[in-house]
Amino acid sequence: MESDVSINGMTIRCELSGPCLLKKHKSGSSLSKSGLHHTALWKCAMARSKEIPRELRKQVVDAHQAGKGYKTISKQFGLHQSTVRQIVYKWRKFSTIVTLPRSGRPAKITPRARRIIFQEVTKNPRVTSKDLQAPLALANVSVNESTIRQTLNKHGVHGRIARRKPLLSKKNITACLKFAKDHVDEPEGYWKNVQWTDESSLNKKRYV
């Protein structure tokens, strides 16, 4: 979606997926053309995300190094003063404007707990996530059932309800009896070359 906005004789085109949030700065004509251009540009770009663009953070730091105050920088780039102060603080402390990695919440499922889960699933593919809480409790790991399911799903193991095997109809009973009578005299070695469909695994993925 493109929209043209005119400010003090300057026409600026915004390319956004949503409505343009460009607003005329309160200070009006007191801003230079370059300052007004930056204000309009960044107000359009920031409508997409809450993350401050890297180029804008660099310009904030450059303006601070040029001796401008927080209030002046805030008006120039259309940012809150606390945002400007935080950008400058991080640049002073870490000497960078790049977004630093966030620690986040530590995972409750430890590597040992993950091994326990897959050992139990391997032994009994029909075990439920509720049943898996007991062996994990012995390892001093207390987690919700959904956490166990998410761990299994992340590694390609998904829960499924077994399909109920239908009862044999009279037609199937007759066909099975006829097959048995026709092959009753076959030697034992003959059956080694027969592959039964109900004893074969045709699934590429593993379902639990």
TIVO-793791 format. One record per residue (C-alpha): x, y, z; residue in three letters. Coordinates in steps of 0.25 Angstrom, whole numbers, padded with zeros to 4 digits, always signed. Example, Ala and Ser with C-alpha at 12.3 -4.5 7.8 and 13.67 -1.06 7.14 Angstrom:
2
      xx      yy      zz   type
   +0049   -0018   +0031    ALA
   +0055   -0004   +0029    SER
END
This chain:
208
      xx      yy      zz   type
   +0000   +0000   +0000    MET
   +0006   +0013   -0004    GLU
   +0002   +0027   +0000    SER
   +0008   +0041   -0003    ASP
   +0008   +0051   +0009    VAL
   +0012   +0066   +0007    SER
   +0019   +0073   +0018    ILE
   +0023   +0088   +0016    ASN
   +0024   +0086   +0001    GLY
   +0031   +0072   +0003    MET
   +0024   +0060   -0003    THR
   +0028   +0047   +0004    ILE
   +0024   +0033   -0001    ARG
   +0021   +0022   +0009    CYS
   +0020   +0008   +0005    GLU
   +0013   +0000   +0016    LEU
   +0004   -0012   +0018    SER
   -0005   -0004   +0027    GLY
   -0009   +0011   +0028    PRO
   +0002   +0021   +0029    CYS
   +0004   +0027   +0043    LEU
   +0011   +0039   +0038    LEU
   +0008   +0052   +0046    LYS
   +0013   +0066   +0044    LYS
   +0023   +0070   +0055    HIS
   +0018   +0080   +0066    LYS
   +0030   +0089   +0063    SER
   +0026   +0091   +0049    GLY
   +0035   +0099   +0041    SER
   +0046   +0101   +0051    SER
   +0051   +0087   +0047    LEU
   +0061   +0087   +0035    SER
   +0057   +0079   +0023    LYS
   +0067   +0068   +0026    SER
   +0061   +0067   +0040    GLY
   +0047   +0067   +0035    LEU
   +0050   +0057   +0025    HIS
   +0056   +0047   +0035    HIS
   +0044   +0050   +0044    THR
   +0034   +0046   +0033    ALA
   +0042   +0034   +0029    LEU
   +0044   +0028   +0042    TRP
   +0030   +0030   +0046    LYS
   +0025   +0022   +0034    CYS
   +0035   +0011   +0036    ALA
   +0033   +0009   +0051    MET
   +0018   +0006   +0048    ALA
   +0022   -0008   +0044    ARG
   +0029   -0012   +0057    SER
   +0032   -0008   +0071    LYS
   +0047   -0011   +0069    GLU
   +0055   +0002   +0066    ILE
   +0062   +0001   +0053    PRO
   +0077   +0000   +0054    ARG
   +0079   +0012   +0045    GLU
   +0071   +0020   +0054    LEU
   +0078   +0016   +0066    ARG
   +0091   +0020   +0059    LYS
   +0086   +0034   +0056    GLN
   +0081   +0036   +0070    VAL
   +0095   +0032   +0075    VAL
   +0102   +0042   +0064    ASP
   +0092   +0053   +0069    ALA
   +0096   +0051   +0083    HIS
   +0111   +0051   +0080    GLN
   +0109   +0064   +0072    ALA
   +0104   +0070   +0086    GLY
   +0089   +0070   +0084    LYS
   +0081   +0067   +0096    GLY
   +0070   +0056   +0098    TYR
   +0059   +0066   +0096    LYS
   +0064   +0071   +0083    THR
   +0067   +0057   +0078    ILE
   +0053   +0053   +0082    SER
   +0047   +0063   +0074    LYS
   +0056   +0061   +0062    GLN
   +0053   +0046   +0061    PHE
   +0039   +0046   +0067    GLY
   +0044   +0037   +0078    LEU
   +0040   +0037   +0093    HIS
   +0051   +0043   +0102    GLN
   +0052   +0030   +0110    SER
   +0055   +0023   +0097    THR
   +0066   +0032   +0093    VAL
   +0072   +0031   +0107    ARG
   +0072   +0016   +0106    GLN
   +0078   +0015   +0093    ILE
   +0089   +0025   +0097    VAL
   +0091   +0017   +0111    TYR
   +0093   +0004   +0103    LYS
   +0103   +0010   +0094    TRP
   +0111   +0016   +0106    ARG
   +0111   +0003   +0113    LYS
   +0113   -0008   +0102    PHE
   +0119   +0001   +0091    SER
   +0108   -0004   +0081    THR
   +0095   -0001   +0076    ILE
   +0092   -0015   +0071    VAL
   +0080   -0022   +0079    THR
   +0087   -0031   +0089    LEU
   +0082   -0046   +0091    PRO
   +0072   -0048   +0101    ARG
   +0073   -0058   +0112    SER
   +0058   -0062   +0113    GLY
   +0053   -0072   +0122    ARG
   +0061   -0085   +0125    PRO
   +0056   -0098   +0119    ALA
   +0050   -0107   +0130    LYS
   +0052   -0119   +0122    ILE
   +0067   -0123   +0124    THR
   +0075   -0132   +0115    PRO
   +0074   -0143   +0125    ARG
   +0059   -0141   +0126    ALA
   +0058   -0141   +0111    ARG
   +0065   -0155   +0110    ARG
   +0056   -0160   +0121    ILE
   +0044   -0156   +0112    ILE
   +0049   -0163   +0100    PHE
   +0053   -0175   +0107    GLN
   +0039   -0177   +0113    GLU
   +0033   -0174   +0099    VAL
   +0042   -0185   +0093    THR
   +0038   -0195   +0103    LYS
   +0023   -0192   +0102    ASN
   +0019   -0184   +0090    PRO
   +0005   -0184   +0096    ARG
   +0009   -0176   +0109    VAL
   +0002   -0163   +0111    THR
   +0008   -0150   +0115    SER
   +0001   -0151   +0129    LYS
   +0008   -0164   +0131    ASP
   +0022   -0158   +0127    LEU
   +0020   -0148   +0139    GLN
   +0024   -0160   +0149    ALA
   +0038   -0163   +0144    PRO
   +0041   -0149   +0142    LEU
   +0037   -0146   +0157    ALA
   +0047   -0156   +0161    LEU
   +0058   -0148   +0154    ALA
   +0053   -0135   +0161    ASN
   +0046   -0130   +0149    VAL
   +0032   -0125   +0151    SER
   +0026   -0120   +0138    VAL
   +0012   -0119   +0132    ASN
   +0006   -0129   +0122    GLU
   +0006   -0119   +0111    SER
   +0021   -0117   +0113    THR
   +0024   -0131   +0111    ILE
   +0015   -0131   +0098    ARG
   +0023   -0119   +0093    GLN
   +0036   -0126   +0095    THR
   +0031   -0139   +0088    LEU
   +0025   -0131   +0076    ASN
   +0038   -0122   +0075    LYS
   +0046   -0135   +0072    HIS
   +0035   -0141   +0062    GLY
   +0028   -0150   +0072    VAL
   +0013   -0147   +0072    HIS
   +0001   -0153   +0079    GLY
   -0010   -0160   +0072    ARG
   -0022   -0168   +0076    ILE
   -0021   -0182   +0071    ALA
   -0032   -0185   +0061    ARG
   -0042   -0196   +0065    ARG
   -0041   -0209   +0057    LYS
   -0054   -0212   +0051    PRO
   -0061   -0226   +0054    LEU
   -0060   -0236   +0042    LEU
   -0073   -0236   +0034    SER
   -0079   -0250   +0029    LYS
   -0072   -0247   +0015    LYS
   -0058   -0246   +0021    ASN
   -0060   -0258   +0030    ILE
   -0064   -0266   +0018    THR
   -0052   -0261   +0010    ALA
   -0042   -0264   +0022    CYS
   -0047   -0278   +0024    LEU
   -0046   -0281   +0009    LYS
   -0032   -0275   +0009    PHE
   -0028   -0284   +0021    ALA
   -0034   -0297   +0014    LYS
   -0027   -0294   +0001    ASP
   -0013   -0292   +0008    HIS
   -0014   -0302   +0019    VAL
   -0004   -0312   +0013    ASP
   +0006   -0301   +0009    GLU
   +0020   -0304   +0016    PRO
   +0026   -0295   +0027    GLU
   +0036   -0289   +0018    GLY
   +0025   -0284   +0009    TYR
   +0020   -0274   +0019    TRP
   +0034   -0268   +0021    LYS
   +0032   -0261   +0008    ASN
   +0018   -0256   +0011    VAL
   +0017   -0242   +0017    GLN
   +0005   -0239   +0025    TRP
   -0001   -0225   +0024    THR
   -0005   -0224   +0039    ASP
   +0009   -0228   +0043    GLU
   +0016   -0217   +0034    SER
   +0019   -0203   +0037    SER
   +0016   -0194   +0026    LEU
   +0018   -0180   +0033    ASN
   +0029   -0171   +0030    LYS
   +0027   -0163   +0043    LYS
   +0026   -0168   +0057    ARG
   +0013   -0166   +0064    TYR
   +0012   -0168   +0079    VAL
END
